[in-house]
Amino acid sequence: MFTRLQPLLVIAVASIGAIAPALLGHGLLMFDARSRAEAENATIAAEMVNRAETAIANAIDVTARLSAAGLSDCNAFGLAAMRNELFRNYTIRSIGVLDGTDSFACSHYGRQENFGITNPVTVAEDISIVVVEASNLADRTLLVRRETHNGALLGVLLTPQAVAVDILPRVSRDHTVAELRFTDDTLIATIPSPASGDSRAVSPVDDAISSSACSSPYGFCVTVMSPFAVTWASYRNLQIVAALGSVLCAVLAMVGASLFQRRFASLDVRIRRALKSGAFEPHYQPIVDIRTGRIAGCEVLMRWRRPDGVLIPPSEFIDKAEATGLILPMTDQIMRRAAEELRDVCAANPEFRLAFNLVDSHFDSFKIVTTIETIFDRLAIPLHHVSVEVTERRPLKNVERARIVIRRLQSIGVKVALDDVGTGHSGLAHLQQLGVDTIKIDKFFIDVIAKDGSGSPFVESLVSIAHRLGMDVVAEGVETYDQLLYLRERGVQKAQGYLFGRPVPKSEFIALMERAAGPVIDEAARSDASVAGEARLRRGPAAVPATARPESSRTAVAS
Ligand SMILES: Nc1nc2c(ncn2[C@@H]2O[C@@H]3COP(=O)(O)O[C@H]4[C@@H](O)[C@H](n5cnc6c(=O)[nH]c(N)nc65)O[C@@H]4COP(=O)(O)O[C@H]3[C@H]2O)c(=O)[nH]1
């Protein structure tokens, strides 16, 4: 289940790795653009408040001075005083004495002026500010009023430009608007003003970034608004960089995910991959007929060659391959390769047999029979060159069915051996039930055959039973010449072990077969039991290189 999900997980990780930076980059840029626009608008708003406050404070000062000077009507003294103040203050449009209707009864011009005014905002006991819409004014502005101690109401009318100072920056002024309002929401002014005919004043700002600043002494606020789209457009280059960055992250995520998967993929995923790339290769260990001293065949043993050339032994992967069912295609692959590699050896040695290891699931159907026929027929190798081994180490699920498949294999000329005999739990019952041709005695029982000549009663009993049942006996794991002598004396026909050779790849095995055209066990050595074990084997071109250890330094674990 996990194995099947693994590629999906990798794709998911890679996709997240690809999408996350893109979203994050986009989100960060948006955040930055918004923050920047908000900060810019806030700065403008604060500055506009500052300038309007200065103008109002200045107007209040003017009223204070005129009040202190005792101004109460537009007599010659009053006009002179008002004009004097006006000329000194460019932010003031006009100064006058107000009548009860908030119009200038008279002004510095010396004439009356009528205003439309809004609710006054009181800033001190005797001072208030009102918004003025005068017929002779294009824009709204503010009127600062002061009640003097002699009961007159003085008014200072600010210029619209002094109230709403247009300090919008050149780059964004085409899209930005500003509004001044009293805190009761009464509109004081806008930039641009409606009178200017600027389209910004009439079209509402979409998706506005809006920042405000307020004047606490005079109770008004300035709000500056600009469309986000305009700020965002100025981020185009950064957006391109972010997009390229996310593509790069996507590629890195994919590469990382695939490297991670390669390194940490579960064993069965790696086996599957190795199967696809043909990384399983056959190694061959000679099986010697110890009566004639000749190589009678070989056991085909699977090795997994990693891309770095290191060999992984079967103990690291066979159990997993069996549990996942991958052992079936792996066996097919090994059989096909072994048949191709040793075709000429079979042709040159009519009695030579290649022994393949099978597992329980091979005996579920006759498929293994047709597989063997197909592989060997295609190469014109007669089937009497083939034998198979079924291990006793793990119990067969269906002995009856296995027996039928074994019969069919035997009917086409394939010999069947029971491997690891003595290690399983089925006892000798298997021997009879399965009807195999050969038993292979496990190394465990061969090991107990000591140098001092003390033998193994178990081996002797097995040999005697096998002979009575008409079966051949192969001793596995023969490492010493004493074991060889002992086994031969007890009637064991064949032996396999490091004494004759370790499992080796094709080229070495073929070289061995060429050298060992005659008996591999030296006749002279056979009669001389005093010479040390390996020295008794024939040396020279025809000898089995008992010391050849091609794998020992290069095998690895499948971690
Ligand atoms: N110490 C010692 N060891 C010796 C000696 N002579 C042979 N051996 C080792 O004993 C094992 C004999 O193979 P096996 O009993 O079929 O046991 C095999 C077999 O059960 C399984 N195996 C190997 N190849 C295949 C395969 O193609 N298919 C299946 N299903 N199983 C395989 O893996 C097992 C182990 O294989 P290998 O590691 O190649 O180990 C081999 C061989 O290298 C000796 O004198 N001394």
Ligand as a Chemical Component Dictionary entry (heavy atoms), coordinates in Angstrom:
data_LIG
# 
_chem_comp.id                   LIG 
_chem_comp.type                 NON-POLYMER 
_chem_comp.pdbx_formal_charge   0 
_chem_comp.three_letter_code    LIG 
# 
loop_
_chem_comp_atom.comp_id 
_chem_comp_atom.atom_id 
_chem_comp_atom.alt_atom_id 
_chem_comp_atom.type_symbol 
_chem_comp_atom.charge 
_chem_comp_atom.model_Cartn_x 
_chem_comp_atom.model_Cartn_y 
_chem_comp_atom.model_Cartn_z 
_chem_comp_atom.pdbx_ordinal 
LIG N1  N1  N 0 30.026 -20.450 3.952  1  
LIG C1  C1  C 0 29.879 -21.182 2.853  2  
LIG N2  N2  N 0 28.817 -20.877 2.028  3  
LIG C2  C2  C 0 28.706 -21.635 0.901  4  
LIG C3  C3  C 0 29.593 -22.650 0.569  5  
LIG N3  N3  N 0 29.186 -23.217 -0.603 6  
LIG C4  C4  C 0 28.076 -22.509 -0.989 7  
LIG N4  N4  N 0 27.779 -21.547 -0.087 8  
LIG C5  C5  C 0 26.666 -20.604 -0.101 9  
LIG O1  O1  O 0 25.504 -21.306 0.263  10 
LIG C6  C6  C 0 24.402 -20.822 -0.480 11 
LIG C7  C7  C 0 23.825 -21.985 -1.222 12 
LIG O2  O2  O 0 22.644 -21.626 -1.809 13 
LIG P1  P1  P 0 21.220 -21.987 -1.227 14 
LIG O3  O3  O 0 21.285 -22.993 -0.134 15 
LIG O4  O4  O 0 20.383 -22.296 -2.376 16 
LIG O5  O5  O 0 20.742 -20.645 -0.537 17 
LIG C8  C8  C 0 20.528 -19.538 -1.355 18 
LIG C9  C9  C 0 19.111 -19.473 -1.841 19 
LIG O6  O6  O 0 18.201 -19.943 -0.867 20 
LIG C10 C10 C 0 18.912 -17.998 -2.022 21 
LIG N5  N5  N 0 19.100 -17.689 -3.439 22 
LIG C11 C11 C 0 20.228 -17.375 -4.099 23 
LIG N6  N6  N 0 19.946 -17.157 -5.398 24 
LIG C12 C12 C 0 18.625 -17.374 -5.531 25 
LIG C13 C13 C 0 17.710 -17.319 -6.645 26 
LIG O7  O7  O 0 18.087 -17.073 -7.801 27 
LIG N7  N7  N 0 16.386 -17.581 -6.387 28 
LIG C14 C14 C 0 15.932 -17.886 -5.159 29 
LIG N8  N8  N 0 14.631 -18.136 -5.010 30 
LIG N9  N9  N 0 16.738 -17.960 -4.103 31 
LIG C15 C15 C 0 18.078 -17.707 -4.294 32 
LIG O8  O8  O 0 19.856 -17.322 -1.267 33 
LIG C16 C16 C 0 20.585 -18.278 -0.521 34 
LIG C17 C17 C 0 21.972 -17.806 -0.250 35 
LIG O9  O9  O 0 22.672 -17.702 -1.422 36 
LIG P2  P2  P 0 24.187 -17.337 -1.436 37 
LIG O10 O10 O 0 24.403 -16.154 -0.547 38 
LIG O11 O11 O 0 24.592 -17.242 -2.834 39 
LIG O12 O12 O 0 24.832 -18.529 -0.741 40 
LIG C18 C18 C 0 24.951 -19.755 -1.398 41 
LIG C19 C19 C 0 26.408 -20.119 -1.492 42 
LIG O13 O13 O 0 27.244 -19.018 -1.820 43 
LIG C20 C20 C 0 30.674 -22.924 1.464  44 
LIG O14 O14 O 0 31.490 -23.784 1.264  45 
LIG N10 N10 N 0 30.755 -22.163 2.585  46 
# 
loop_
_chem_comp_bond.comp_id 
_chem_comp_bond.atom_id_1 
_chem_comp_bond.atom_id_2 
_chem_comp_bond.value_order 
_chem_comp_bond.pdbx_ordinal 
LIG N1  C1  SING 1  
LIG C1  N2  DOUB 2  
LIG C1  N10 SING 3  
LIG N2  C2  SING 4  
LIG C2  C3  DOUB 5  
LIG C2  N4  SING 6  
LIG C3  N3  SING 7  
LIG C3  C20 SING 8  
LIG N3  C4  DOUB 9  
LIG C4  N4  SING 10 
LIG N4  C5  SING 11 
LIG C5  O1  SING 12 
LIG C5  C19 SING 13 
LIG O1  C6  SING 14 
LIG C6  C7  SING 15 
LIG C6  C18 SING 16 
LIG C7  O2  SING 17 
LIG O2  P1  SING 18 
LIG P1  O3  DOUB 19 
LIG P1  O4  SING 20 
LIG P1  O5  SING 21 
LIG O5  C8  SING 22 
LIG C8  C9  SING 23 
LIG C8  C16 SING 24 
LIG C9  O6  SING 25 
LIG C9  C10 SING 26 
LIG C10 N5  SING 27 
LIG C10 O8  SING 28 
LIG N5  C11 SING 29 
LIG N5  C15 SING 30 
LIG C11 N6  DOUB 31 
LIG N6  C12 SING 32 
LIG C12 C13 SING 33 
LIG C12 C15 DOUB 34 
LIG C13 O7  DOUB 35 
LIG C13 N7  SING 36 
LIG N7  C14 SING 37 
LIG C14 N8  SING 38 
LIG C14 N9  DOUB 39 
LIG N9  C15 SING 40 
LIG O8  C16 SING 41 
LIG C16 C17 SING 42 
LIG C17 O9  SING 43 
LIG O9  P2  SING 44 
LIG P2  O10 DOUB 45 
LIG P2  O11 SING 46 
LIG P2  O12 SING 47 
LIG O12 C18 SING 48 
LIG C18 C19 SING 49 
LIG C19 O13 SING 50 
LIG C20 O14 DOUB 51 
LIG C20 N10 SING 52 
# 
